[in-house]
Amino acid sequence: MIKLKIKKGDTVQVIAGADKGKKGTVLDVDAKKIKIKVQGVRMRTHYDKQEGMLQKEGYIDYSNVKFLTAAQKKTSAKKKATAKSK
């Protein structure tokens, strides 16, 4: 399995394809197929019997996006309290 630099939650910009120029957060990463799912990019219609017509994001190739910003790391209150007391 290949280790990718883009992770879930990062902000990326599409640099190739029909959605060129769009920015969004990464919703899912498929490292085996080297594809990612970006919020609001490559929208597909999906029919569900219970929910009806839905718009869902599709996967795009990893090479068609540019990394912009990393996802913010979650820090616990305990770590913040010990850092302030030092």
HTML snippet that shows the backbone in 3Dmol.js (N, CA, C, O; Angstrom):
<script src="https://3Dmol.org/build/3Dmol-min.js"></script>
<div id="view" style="width:600px;height:400px;position:relative"></div>
<script>
const pdb = `
ATOM      1  N   MET A   1       0.841  -1.180   0.000  1.00  0.00           N
ATOM      2  CA  MET A   1       0.000   0.000   0.000  1.00  0.00           C
ATOM      3  C   MET A   1       0.886   1.244   0.000  1.00  0.00           C
ATOM      4  O   MET A   1       1.896   1.293   0.703  1.00  0.00           O
ATOM      5  N   ILE A   2       0.507   2.241  -0.787  1.00  0.00           N
ATOM      6  CA  ILE A   2       1.283   3.461  -0.933  1.00  0.00           C
ATOM      7  C   ILE A   2       0.879   4.470   0.142  1.00  0.00           C
ATOM      8  O   ILE A   2      -0.304   4.630   0.443  1.00  0.00           O
ATOM      9  N   LYS A   3       1.873   5.145   0.714  1.00  0.00           N
ATOM     10  CA  LYS A   3       1.592   6.176   1.701  1.00  0.00           C
ATOM     11  C   LYS A   3       1.422   7.506   0.968  1.00  0.00           C
ATOM     12  O   LYS A   3       2.335   7.970   0.285  1.00  0.00           O
ATOM     13  N   LEU A   4       0.242   8.114   1.118  1.00  0.00           N
ATOM     14  CA  LEU A   4      -0.073   9.360   0.442  1.00  0.00           C
ATOM     15  C   LEU A   4       0.140  10.553   1.370  1.00  0.00           C
ATOM     16  O   LEU A   4      -0.013  10.432   2.585  1.00  0.00           O
ATOM     17  N   LYS A   5       0.493  11.706   0.796  1.00  0.00           N
ATOM     18  CA  LYS A   5       0.736  12.903   1.597  1.00  0.00           C
ATOM     19  C   LYS A   5      -0.557  13.581   2.011  1.00  0.00           C
ATOM     20  O   LYS A   5      -0.580  14.305   3.006  1.00  0.00           O
ATOM     21  N   ILE A   6      -1.642  13.360   1.260  1.00  0.00           N
ATOM     22  CA  ILE A   6      -2.924  13.971   1.564  1.00  0.00           C
ATOM     23  C   ILE A   6      -3.724  13.038   2.462  1.00  0.00           C
ATOM     24  O   ILE A   6      -3.844  11.846   2.180  1.00  0.00           O
ATOM     25  N   LYS A   7      -4.267  13.582   3.537  1.00  0.00           N
ATOM     26  CA  LYS A   7      -5.031  12.796   4.503  1.00  0.00           C
ATOM     27  C   LYS A   7      -6.467  13.308   4.574  1.00  0.00           C
ATOM     28  O   LYS A   7      -6.785  14.373   4.046  1.00  0.00           O
ATOM     29  N   LYS A   8      -7.318  12.543   5.224  1.00  0.00           N
ATOM     30  CA  LYS A   8      -8.711  12.921   5.417  1.00  0.00           C
ATOM     31  C   LYS A   8      -8.775  14.199   6.255  1.00  0.00           C
ATOM     32  O   LYS A   8      -8.119  14.300   7.292  1.00  0.00           O
ATOM     33  N   GLY A   9      -9.569  15.175   5.800  1.00  0.00           N
ATOM     34  CA  GLY A   9      -9.711  16.433   6.510  1.00  0.00           C
ATOM     35  C   GLY A   9      -8.864  17.562   5.958  1.00  0.00           C
ATOM     36  O   GLY A   9      -9.099  18.721   6.300  1.00  0.00           O
ATOM     37  N   ASP A  10      -7.879  17.260   5.109  1.00  0.00           N
ATOM     38  CA  ASP A  10      -7.041  18.292   4.500  1.00  0.00           C
ATOM     39  C   ASP A  10      -7.847  19.079   3.472  1.00  0.00           C
ATOM     40  O   ASP A  10      -8.839  18.586   2.935  1.00  0.00           O
ATOM     41  N   THR A  11      -7.414  20.296   3.206  1.00  0.00           N
ATOM     42  CA  THR A  11      -8.031  21.115   2.171  1.00  0.00           C
ATOM     43  C   THR A  11      -7.177  21.031   0.914  1.00  0.00           C
ATOM     44  O   THR A  11      -5.961  21.213   0.961  1.00  0.00           O
ATOM     45  N   VAL A  12      -7.841  20.749  -0.225  1.00  0.00           N
ATOM     46  CA  VAL A  12      -7.136  20.608  -1.495  1.00  0.00           C
ATOM     47  C   VAL A  12      -7.842  21.428  -2.568  1.00  0.00           C
ATOM     48  O   VAL A  12      -8.981  21.861  -2.394  1.00  0.00           O
ATOM     49  N   GLN A  13      -7.136  21.632  -3.685  1.00  0.00           N
ATOM     50  CA  GLN A  13      -7.696  22.312  -4.841  1.00  0.00           C
ATOM     51  C   GLN A  13      -7.533  21.415  -6.055  1.00  0.00           C
ATOM     52  O   GLN A  13      -6.473  20.821  -6.253  1.00  0.00           O
ATOM     53  N   VAL A  14      -8.580  21.311  -6.870  1.00  0.00           N
ATOM     54  CA  VAL A  14      -8.542  20.481  -8.072  1.00  0.00           C
ATOM     55  C   VAL A  14      -7.781  21.246  -9.151  1.00  0.00           C
ATOM     56  O   VAL A  14      -8.094  22.404  -9.426  1.00  0.00           O
ATOM     57  N   ILE A  15      -6.772  20.600  -9.770  1.00  0.00           N
ATOM     58  CA  ILE A  15      -5.944  21.271 -10.768  1.00  0.00           C
ATOM     59  C   ILE A  15      -6.167  20.726 -12.170  1.00  0.00           C
ATOM     60  O   ILE A  15      -5.584  21.244 -13.123  1.00  0.00           O
ATOM     61  N   ALA A  16      -6.999  19.688 -12.327  1.00  0.00           N
ATOM     62  CA  ALA A  16      -7.261  19.129 -13.652  1.00  0.00           C
ATOM     63  C   ALA A  16      -8.650  18.516 -13.687  1.00  0.00           C
ATOM     64  O   ALA A  16      -9.165  18.058 -12.667  1.00  0.00           O
ATOM     65  N   GLY A  17      -9.251  18.513 -14.865  1.00  0.00           N
ATOM     66  CA  GLY A  17     -10.555  17.885 -15.031  1.00  0.00           C
ATOM     67  C   GLY A  17     -11.686  18.896 -15.096  1.00  0.00           C
ATOM     68  O   GLY A  17     -11.450  20.103 -15.148  1.00  0.00           O
ATOM     69  N   ALA A  18     -12.908  18.401 -15.093  1.00  0.00           N
ATOM     70  CA  ALA A  18     -14.094  19.237 -15.234  1.00  0.00           C
ATOM     71  C   ALA A  18     -14.289  20.170 -14.050  1.00  0.00           C
ATOM     72  O   ALA A  18     -14.864  21.246 -14.215  1.00  0.00           O
ATOM     73  N   ASP A  19     -13.832  19.797 -12.870  1.00  0.00           N
ATOM     74  CA  ASP A  19     -14.007  20.607 -11.659  1.00  0.00           C
ATOM     75  C   ASP A  19     -12.762  21.423 -11.328  1.00  0.00           C
ATOM     76  O   ASP A  19     -12.531  21.754 -10.165  1.00  0.00           O
ATOM     77  N   LYS A  20     -11.961  21.747 -12.335  1.00  0.00           N
ATOM     78  CA  LYS A  20     -10.708  22.474 -12.141  1.00  0.00           C
ATOM     79  C   LYS A  20     -10.951  23.799 -11.429  1.00  0.00           C
ATOM     80  O   LYS A  20     -11.847  24.556 -11.804  1.00  0.00           O
ATOM     81  N   GLY A  21     -10.149  24.077 -10.399  1.00  0.00           N
ATOM     82  CA  GLY A  21     -10.247  25.318  -9.643  1.00  0.00           C
ATOM     83  C   GLY A  21     -11.057  25.210  -8.366  1.00  0.00           C
ATOM     84  O   GLY A  21     -10.958  26.090  -7.510  1.00  0.00           O
ATOM     85  N   LYS A  22     -11.849  24.172  -8.208  1.00  0.00           N
ATOM     86  CA  LYS A  22     -12.667  24.027  -7.004  1.00  0.00           C
ATOM     87  C   LYS A  22     -11.808  23.629  -5.816  1.00  0.00           C
ATOM     88  O   LYS A  22     -10.834  22.889  -5.956  1.00  0.00           O
ATOM     89  N   LYS A  23     -12.184  24.132  -4.637  1.00  0.00           N
ATOM     90  CA  LYS A  23     -11.494  23.805  -3.396  1.00  0.00           C
ATOM     91  C   LYS A  23     -12.465  23.069  -2.491  1.00  0.00           C
ATOM     92  O   LYS A  23     -13.670  23.314  -2.536  1.00  0.00           O
ATOM     93  N   GLY A  24     -11.938  22.160  -1.664  1.00  0.00           N
ATOM     94  CA  GLY A  24     -12.777  21.436  -0.725  1.00  0.00           C
ATOM     95  C   GLY A  24     -11.953  20.598   0.222  1.00  0.00           C
ATOM     96  O   GLY A  24     -10.740  20.461   0.060  1.00  0.00           O
ATOM     97  N   THR A  25     -12.625  20.038   1.215  1.00  0.00           N
ATOM     98  CA  THR A  25     -11.949  19.180   2.177  1.00  0.00           C
ATOM     99  C   THR A  25     -12.028  17.731   1.722  1.00  0.00           C
ATOM    100  O   THR A  25     -12.988  17.328   1.066  1.00  0.00           O
ATOM    101  N   VAL A  26     -11.030  16.968   2.066  1.00  0.00           N
ATOM    102  CA  VAL A  26     -10.969  15.562   1.689  1.00  0.00           C
ATOM    103  C   VAL A  26     -11.894  14.772   2.610  1.00  0.00           C
ATOM    104  O   VAL A  26     -11.755  14.823   3.832  1.00  0.00           O
ATOM    105  N   LEU A  27     -12.838  14.043   2.018  1.00  0.00           N
ATOM    106  CA  LEU A  27     -13.796  13.246   2.779  1.00  0.00           C
ATOM    107  C   LEU A  27     -13.315  11.814   2.977  1.00  0.00           C
ATOM    108  O   LEU A  27     -13.581  11.207   4.014  1.00  0.00           O
ATOM    109  N   ASP A  28     -12.600  11.267   1.978  1.00  0.00           N
ATOM    110  CA  ASP A  28     -12.168   9.870   2.037  1.00  0.00           C
ATOM    111  C   ASP A  28     -10.933   9.692   1.164  1.00  0.00           C
ATOM    112  O   ASP A  28     -10.782  10.368   0.147  1.00  0.00           O
ATOM    113  N   VAL A  29     -10.049   8.778   1.564  1.00  0.00           N
ATOM    114  CA  VAL A  29      -8.845   8.466   0.804  1.00  0.00           C
ATOM    115  C   VAL A  29      -8.798   6.968   0.561  1.00  0.00           C
ATOM    116  O   VAL A  29      -8.890   6.181   1.503  1.00  0.00           O
ATOM    117  N   ASP A  30      -8.656   6.569  -0.702  1.00  0.00           N
ATOM    118  CA  ASP A  30      -8.500   5.159  -1.064  1.00  0.00           C
ATOM    119  C   ASP A  30      -7.056   4.963  -1.534  1.00  0.00           C
ATOM    120  O   ASP A  30      -6.741   5.206  -2.699  1.00  0.00           O
ATOM    121  N   ALA A  31      -6.179   4.523  -0.624  1.00  0.00           N
ATOM    122  CA  ALA A  31      -4.753   4.413  -0.912  1.00  0.00           C
ATOM    123  C   ALA A  31      -4.448   3.290  -1.895  1.00  0.00           C
ATOM    124  O   ALA A  31      -3.459   3.366  -2.623  1.00  0.00           O
ATOM    125  N   LYS A  32      -5.275   2.254  -1.931  1.00  0.00           N
ATOM    126  CA  LYS A  32      -5.034   1.146  -2.856  1.00  0.00           C
ATOM    127  C   LYS A  32      -5.246   1.566  -4.309  1.00  0.00           C
ATOM    128  O   LYS A  32      -4.465   1.200  -5.187  1.00  0.00           O
ATOM    129  N   LYS A  33      -6.306   2.335  -4.558  1.00  0.00           N
ATOM    130  CA  LYS A  33      -6.614   2.790  -5.919  1.00  0.00           C
ATOM    131  C   LYS A  33      -5.998   4.163  -6.216  1.00  0.00           C
ATOM    132  O   LYS A  33      -6.077   4.642  -7.347  1.00  0.00           O
ATOM    133  N   ILE A  34      -5.387   4.796  -5.211  1.00  0.00           N
ATOM    134  CA  ILE A  34      -4.786   6.124  -5.294  1.00  0.00           C
ATOM    135  C   ILE A  34      -5.823   7.149  -5.767  1.00  0.00           C
ATOM    136  O   ILE A  34      -5.591   7.898  -6.716  1.00  0.00           O
ATOM    137  N   LYS A  35      -6.969   7.162  -5.085  1.00  0.00           N
ATOM    138  CA  LYS A  35      -8.046   8.095  -5.401  1.00  0.00           C
ATOM    139  C   LYS A  35      -8.541   8.722  -4.105  1.00  0.00           C
ATOM    140  O   LYS A  35      -8.444   8.129  -3.030  1.00  0.00           O
ATOM    141  N   ILE A  36      -9.076   9.938  -4.230  1.00  0.00           N
ATOM    142  CA  ILE A  36      -9.615  10.634  -3.069  1.00  0.00           C
ATOM    143  C   ILE A  36     -10.996  11.185  -3.389  1.00  0.00           C
ATOM    144  O   ILE A  36     -11.348  11.375  -4.553  1.00  0.00           O
ATOM    145  N   LYS A  37     -11.778  11.442  -2.334  1.00  0.00           N
ATOM    146  CA  LYS A  37     -13.107  12.015  -2.463  1.00  0.00           C
ATOM    147  C   LYS A  37     -13.069  13.393  -1.815  1.00  0.00           C
ATOM    148  O   LYS A  37     -12.749  13.526  -0.634  1.00  0.00           O
ATOM    149  N   VAL A  38     -13.405  14.439  -2.615  1.00  0.00           N
ATOM    150  CA  VAL A  38     -13.344  15.817  -2.145  1.00  0.00           C
ATOM    151  C   VAL A  38     -14.757  16.376  -2.073  1.00  0.00           C
ATOM    152  O   VAL A  38     -15.574  16.122  -2.958  1.00  0.00           O
ATOM    153  N   GLN A  39     -15.045  17.133  -1.024  1.00  0.00           N
ATOM    154  CA  GLN A  39     -16.368  17.697  -0.800  1.00  0.00           C
ATOM    155  C   GLN A  39     -16.743  18.659  -1.927  1.00  0.00           C
ATOM    156  O   GLN A  39     -16.020  19.618  -2.198  1.00  0.00           O
ATOM    157  N   GLY A  40     -17.892  18.395  -2.592  1.00  0.00           N
ATOM    158  CA  GLY A  40     -18.410  19.253  -3.642  1.00  0.00           C
ATOM    159  C   GLY A  40     -17.795  19.055  -5.008  1.00  0.00           C
ATOM    160  O   GLY A  40     -18.072  19.832  -5.922  1.00  0.00           O
ATOM    161  N   VAL A  41     -16.957  18.024  -5.176  1.00  0.00           N
ATOM    162  CA  VAL A  41     -16.285  17.770  -6.446  1.00  0.00           C
ATOM    163  C   VAL A  41     -16.766  16.436  -7.017  1.00  0.00           C
ATOM    164  O   VAL A  41     -16.939  15.465  -6.280  1.00  0.00           O
ATOM    165  N   ARG A  42     -16.979  16.393  -8.331  1.00  0.00           N
ATOM    166  CA  ARG A  42     -17.442  15.216  -9.070  1.00  0.00           C
ATOM    167  C   ARG A  42     -18.758  14.675  -8.481  1.00  0.00           C
ATOM    168  O   ARG A  42     -18.853  13.523  -8.055  1.00  0.00           O
ATOM    169  N   MET A  43     -19.741  15.539  -8.478  1.00  0.00           N
ATOM    170  CA  MET A  43     -21.041  15.188  -7.913  1.00  0.00           C
ATOM    171  C   MET A  43     -21.773  14.205  -8.821  1.00  0.00           C
ATOM    172  O   MET A  43     -21.852  14.405 -10.033  1.00  0.00           O
ATOM    173  N   ARG A  44     -22.304  13.146  -8.225  1.00  0.00           N
ATOM    174  CA  ARG A  44     -23.005  12.092  -8.943  1.00  0.00           C
ATOM    175  C   ARG A  44     -24.402  11.946  -8.367  1.00  0.00           C
ATOM    176  O   ARG A  44     -24.609  12.150  -7.171  1.00  0.00           O
ATOM    177  N   THR A  45     -25.366  11.591  -9.220  1.00  0.00           N
ATOM    178  CA  THR A  45     -26.722  11.339  -8.737  1.00  0.00           C
ATOM    179  C   THR A  45     -26.834   9.878  -8.346  1.00  0.00           C
ATOM    180  O   THR A  45     -26.378   8.989  -9.064  1.00  0.00           O
ATOM    181  N   HIS A  46     -27.444   9.647  -7.201  1.00  0.00           N
ATOM    182  CA  HIS A  46     -27.631   8.289  -6.700  1.00  0.00           C
ATOM    183  C   HIS A  46     -29.076   8.161  -6.235  1.00  0.00           C
ATOM    184  O   HIS A  46     -29.581   9.015  -5.506  1.00  0.00           O
ATOM    185  N   TYR A  47     -29.744   7.073  -6.667  1.00  0.00           N
ATOM    186  CA  TYR A  47     -31.132   6.866  -6.268  1.00  0.00           C
ATOM    187  C   TYR A  47     -31.184   5.847  -5.137  1.00  0.00           C
ATOM    188  O   TYR A  47     -30.636   4.751  -5.247  1.00  0.00           O
ATOM    189  N   ASP A  48     -31.853   6.225  -4.045  1.00  0.00           N
ATOM    190  CA  ASP A  48     -32.058   5.355  -2.903  1.00  0.00           C
ATOM    191  C   ASP A  48     -33.561   5.188  -2.723  1.00  0.00           C
ATOM    192  O   ASP A  48     -34.300   6.170  -2.792  1.00  0.00           O
ATOM    193  N   LYS A  49     -34.028   3.960  -2.493  1.00  0.00           N
ATOM    194  CA  LYS A  49     -35.463   3.712  -2.373  1.00  0.00           C
ATOM    195  C   LYS A  49     -36.088   4.483  -1.215  1.00  0.00           C
ATOM    196  O   LYS A  49     -37.213   4.968  -1.331  1.00  0.00           O
ATOM    197  N   GLN A  50     -35.376   4.599  -0.109  1.00  0.00           N
ATOM    198  CA  GLN A  50     -35.918   5.286   1.059  1.00  0.00           C
ATOM    199  C   GLN A  50     -35.739   6.796   0.968  1.00  0.00           C
ATOM    200  O   GLN A  50     -36.650   7.542   1.329  1.00  0.00           O
ATOM    201  N   GLU A  51     -34.601   7.257   0.501  1.00  0.00           N
ATOM    202  CA  GLU A  51     -34.282   8.682   0.508  1.00  0.00           C
ATOM    203  C   GLU A  51     -34.566   9.381  -0.822  1.00  0.00           C
ATOM    204  O   GLU A  51     -34.658  10.608  -0.854  1.00  0.00           O
ATOM    205  N   GLY A  52     -34.707   8.640  -1.911  1.00  0.00           N
ATOM    206  CA  GLY A  52     -34.942   9.238  -3.220  1.00  0.00           C
ATOM    207  C   GLY A  52     -33.642   9.620  -3.904  1.00  0.00           C
ATOM    208  O   GLY A  52     -32.612   8.973  -3.711  1.00  0.00           O
ATOM    209  N   MET A  53     -33.697  10.680  -4.708  1.00  0.00           N
ATOM    210  CA  MET A  53     -32.514  11.126  -5.449  1.00  0.00           C
ATOM    211  C   MET A  53     -31.545  11.852  -4.517  1.00  0.00           C
ATOM    212  O   MET A  53     -31.937  12.749  -3.771  1.00  0.00           O
ATOM    213  N   LEU A  54     -30.286  11.453  -4.572  1.00  0.00           N
ATOM    214  CA  LEU A  54     -29.241  12.059  -3.749  1.00  0.00           C
ATOM    215  C   LEU A  54     -28.090  12.506  -4.626  1.00  0.00           C
ATOM    216  O   LEU A  54     -27.844  11.923  -5.681  1.00  0.00           O
ATOM    217  N   GLN A  55     -27.390  13.531  -4.197  1.00  0.00           N
ATOM    218  CA  GLN A  55     -26.165  13.974  -4.842  1.00  0.00           C
ATOM    219  C   GLN A  55     -24.999  13.532  -3.963  1.00  0.00           C
ATOM    220  O   GLN A  55     -24.920  13.912  -2.794  1.00  0.00           O
ATOM    221  N   LYS A  56     -24.095  12.730  -4.522  1.00  0.00           N
ATOM    222  CA  LYS A  56     -22.936  12.245  -3.770  1.00  0.00           C
ATOM    223  C   LYS A  56     -21.658  12.576  -4.518  1.00  0.00           C
ATOM    224  O   LYS A  56     -21.644  12.683  -5.745  1.00  0.00           O
ATOM    225  N   GLU A  57     -20.580  12.736  -3.753  1.00  0.00           N
ATOM    226  CA  GLU A  57     -19.276  12.978  -4.349  1.00  0.00           C
ATOM    227  C   GLU A  57     -18.710  11.679  -4.891  1.00  0.00           C
ATOM    228  O   GLU A  57     -18.933  10.608  -4.327  1.00  0.00           O
ATOM    229  N   GLY A  58     -17.974  11.782  -5.992  1.00  0.00           N
ATOM    230  CA  GLY A  58     -17.290  10.631  -6.561  1.00  0.00           C
ATOM    231  C   GLY A  58     -15.797  10.752  -6.322  1.00  0.00           C
ATOM    232  O   GLY A  58     -15.309  11.813  -5.932  1.00  0.00           O
ATOM    233  N   TYR A  59     -15.076   9.675  -6.553  1.00  0.00           N
ATOM    234  CA  TYR A  59     -13.624   9.671  -6.365  1.00  0.00           C
ATOM    235  C   TYR A  59     -12.941  10.322  -7.563  1.00  0.00           C
ATOM    236  O   TYR A  59     -13.375  10.154  -8.703  1.00  0.00           O
ATOM    237  N   ILE A  60     -11.866  11.068  -7.296  1.00  0.00           N
ATOM    238  CA  ILE A  60     -11.025  11.607  -8.355  1.00  0.00           C
ATOM    239  C   ILE A  60      -9.596  11.137  -8.108  1.00  0.00           C
ATOM    240  O   ILE A  60      -9.248  10.727  -7.001  1.00  0.00           O
ATOM    241  N   ASP A  61      -8.783  11.201  -9.145  1.00  0.00           N
ATOM    242  CA  ASP A  61      -7.409  10.729  -9.040  1.00  0.00           C
ATOM    243  C   ASP A  61      -6.583  11.645  -8.142  1.00  0.00           C
ATOM    244  O   ASP A  61      -6.758  12.864  -8.142  1.00  0.00           O
ATOM    245  N   TYR A  62      -5.693  11.043  -7.389  1.00  0.00           N
ATOM    246  CA  TYR A  62      -4.836  11.746  -6.435  1.00  0.00           C
ATOM    247  C   TYR A  62      -3.965  12.796  -7.128  1.00  0.00           C
ATOM    248  O   TYR A  62      -3.673  13.839  -6.543  1.00  0.00           O
ATOM    249  N   SER A  63      -3.555  12.532  -8.353  1.00  0.00           N
ATOM    250  CA  SER A  63      -2.655  13.440  -9.064  1.00  0.00           C
ATOM    251  C   SER A  63      -3.367  14.687  -9.584  1.00  0.00           C
ATOM    252  O   SER A  63      -2.707  15.628 -10.025  1.00  0.00           O
ATOM    253  N   ASN A  64      -4.691  14.713  -9.542  1.00  0.00           N
ATOM    254  CA  ASN A  64      -5.451  15.852 -10.048  1.00  0.00           C
ATOM    255  C   ASN A  64      -5.762  16.897  -8.990  1.00  0.00           C
ATOM    256  O   ASN A  64      -6.540  17.816  -9.243  1.00  0.00           O
ATOM    257  N   VAL A  65      -5.165  16.772  -7.805  1.00  0.00           N
ATOM    258  CA  VAL A  65      -5.402  17.750  -6.744  1.00  0.00           C
ATOM    259  C   VAL A  65      -4.082  18.306  -6.215  1.00  0.00           C
ATOM    260  O   VAL A  65      -3.031  17.671  -6.301  1.00  0.00           O
ATOM    261  N   LYS A  66      -4.179  19.523  -5.663  1.00  0.00           N
ATOM    262  CA  LYS A  66      -3.026  20.189  -5.065  1.00  0.00           C
ATOM    263  C   LYS A  66      -3.333  20.418  -3.597  1.00  0.00           C
ATOM    264  O   LYS A  66      -4.403  20.918  -3.252  1.00  0.00           O
ATOM    265  N   PHE A  67      -2.400  20.056  -2.737  1.00  0.00           N
ATOM    266  CA  PHE A  67      -2.541  20.219  -1.289  1.00  0.00           C
ATOM    267  C   PHE A  67      -2.499  21.702  -0.934  1.00  0.00           C
ATOM    268  O   PHE A  67      -1.624  22.429  -1.405  1.00  0.00           O
ATOM    269  N   LEU A  68      -3.449  22.158  -0.096  1.00  0.00           N
ATOM    270  CA  LEU A  68      -3.459  23.553   0.349  1.00  0.00           C
ATOM    271  C   LEU A  68      -3.146  23.669   1.833  1.00  0.00           C
ATOM    272  O   LEU A  68      -2.136  24.266   2.205  1.00  0.00           O
ATOM    273  N   THR A  69      -4.007  23.101   2.696  1.00  0.00           N
ATOM    274  CA  THR A  69      -3.771  23.183   4.140  1.00  0.00           C
ATOM    275  C   THR A  69      -4.072  21.846   4.796  1.00  0.00           C
ATOM    276  O   THR A  69      -4.907  21.075   4.322  1.00  0.00           O
ATOM    277  N   ALA A  70      -3.378  21.589   5.892  1.00  0.00           N
ATOM    278  CA  ALA A  70      -3.562  20.338   6.623  1.00  0.00           C
ATOM    279  C   ALA A  70      -4.754  20.443   7.566  1.00  0.00           C
ATOM    280  O   ALA A  70      -5.169  21.539   7.946  1.00  0.00           O
ATOM    281  N   ALA A  71      -5.290  19.302   7.931  1.00  0.00           N
ATOM    282  CA  ALA A  71      -6.382  19.249   8.904  1.00  0.00           C
ATOM    283  C   ALA A  71      -5.837  19.649  10.264  1.00  0.00           C
ATOM    284  O   ALA A  71      -4.697  19.333  10.604  1.00  0.00           O
ATOM    285  N   GLN A  72      -6.655  20.344  11.036  1.00  0.00           N
ATOM    286  CA  GLN A  72      -6.223  20.762  12.363  1.00  0.00           C
ATOM    287  C   GLN A  72      -6.221  19.565  13.289  1.00  0.00           C
ATOM    288  O   GLN A  72      -7.171  18.783  13.319  1.00  0.00           O
ATOM    289  N   LYS A  73      -5.137  19.431  14.050  1.00  0.00           N
ATOM    290  CA  LYS A  73      -5.030  18.329  14.999  1.00  0.00           C
ATOM    291  C   LYS A  73      -5.849  18.645  16.238  1.00  0.00           C
ATOM    292  O   LYS A  73      -5.873  19.779  16.714  1.00  0.00           O
ATOM    293  N   LYS A  74      -6.516  17.629  16.746  1.00  0.00           N
ATOM    294  CA  LYS A  74      -7.308  17.810  17.961  1.00  0.00           C
ATOM    295  C   LYS A  74      -6.408  17.578  19.162  1.00  0.00           C
ATOM    296  O   LYS A  74      -5.759  16.537  19.266  1.00  0.00           O
ATOM    297  N   THR A  75      -6.367  18.556  20.080  1.00  0.00           N
ATOM    298  CA  THR A  75      -5.583  18.401  21.303  1.00  0.00           C
ATOM    299  C   THR A  75      -6.537  18.369  22.476  1.00  0.00           C
ATOM    300  O   THR A  75      -7.535  19.089  22.511  1.00  0.00           O
ATOM    301  N   SER A  76      -6.220  17.543  23.410  1.00  0.00           N
ATOM    302  CA  SER A  76      -7.097  17.402  24.568  1.00  0.00           C
ATOM    303  C   SER A  76      -6.875  18.552  25.548  1.00  0.00           C
ATOM    304  O   SER A  76      -5.841  19.219  25.513  1.00  0.00           O
ATOM    305  N   ALA A  77      -7.834  18.771  26.401  1.00  0.00           N
ATOM    306  CA  ALA A  77      -7.745  19.834  27.407  1.00  0.00           C
ATOM    307  C   ALA A  77      -6.639  19.530  28.408  1.00  0.00           C
ATOM    308  O   ALA A  77      -6.040  20.448  28.969  1.00  0.00           O
ATOM    309  N   LYS A  78      -6.363  18.254  28.635  1.00  0.00           N
ATOM    310  CA  LYS A  78      -5.332  17.851  29.584  1.00  0.00           C
ATOM    311  C   LYS A  78      -3.950  18.303  29.100  1.00  0.00           C
ATOM    312  O   LYS A  78      -3.144  18.787  29.894  1.00  0.00           O
ATOM    313  N   LYS A  79      -3.679  18.148  27.813  1.00  0.00           N
ATOM    314  CA  LYS A  79      -2.395  18.555  27.264  1.00  0.00           C
ATOM    315  C   LYS A  79      -2.245  20.058  27.311  1.00  0.00           C
ATOM    316  O   LYS A  79      -1.156  20.560  27.588  1.00  0.00           O
ATOM    317  N   LYS A  80      -3.331  20.798  27.042  1.00  0.00           N
ATOM    318  CA  LYS A  80      -3.263  22.255  27.084  1.00  0.00           C
ATOM    319  C   LYS A  80      -3.005  22.737  28.502  1.00  0.00           C
ATOM    320  O   LYS A  80      -2.243  23.686  28.686  1.00  0.00           O
ATOM    321  N   ALA A  81      -3.605  22.123  29.505  1.00  0.00           N
ATOM    322  CA  ALA A  81      -3.445  22.531  30.899  1.00  0.00           C
ATOM    323  C   ALA A  81      -2.011  22.308  31.367  1.00  0.00           C
ATOM    324  O   ALA A  81      -1.459  23.155  32.070  1.00  0.00           O
ATOM    325  N   THR A  82      -1.395  21.189  30.993  1.00  0.00           N
ATOM    326  CA  THR A  82      -0.017  20.920  31.403  1.00  0.00           C
ATOM    327  C   THR A  82       0.962  21.845  30.702  1.00  0.00           C
ATOM    328  O   THR A  82       1.992  22.202  31.273  1.00  0.00           O
ATOM    329  N   ALA A  83       0.659  22.236  29.481  1.00  0.00           N
ATOM    330  CA  ALA A  83       1.530  23.149  28.758  1.00  0.00           C
ATOM    331  C   ALA A  83       1.494  24.554  29.369  1.00  0.00           C
ATOM    332  O   ALA A  83       2.522  25.231  29.410  1.00  0.00           O
ATOM    333  N   LYS A  84       0.340  24.995  29.838  1.00  0.00           N
ATOM    334  CA  LYS A  84       0.201  26.304  30.451  1.00  0.00           C
ATOM    335  C   LYS A  84       0.858  26.368  31.822  1.00  0.00           C
ATOM    336  O   LYS A  84       1.384  27.412  32.211  1.00  0.00           O
ATOM    337  N   SER A  85       0.832  25.246  32.567  1.00  0.00           N
ATOM    338  CA  SER A  85       1.386  25.232  33.921  1.00  0.00           C
ATOM    339  C   SER A  85       2.904  25.234  33.936  1.00  0.00           C
ATOM    340  O   SER A  85       3.509  25.575  34.952  1.00  0.00           O
ATOM    341  N   LYS A  86       3.526  24.862  32.835  1.00  0.00           N
ATOM    342  CA  LYS A  86       4.999  24.817  32.783  1.00  0.00           C
ATOM    343  C   LYS A  86       5.572  26.161  32.657  1.00  0.00           C
ATOM    344  O   LYS A  86       6.792  26.309  32.599  1.00  0.00           O
TER     345      LYS A  86
END
`;
const viewer = $3Dmol.createViewer("view");
viewer.addModel(pdb, "pdb");
viewer.setStyle({}, {cartoon: {color: "spectrum"}});
viewer.zoomTo();
viewer.render();
</script>
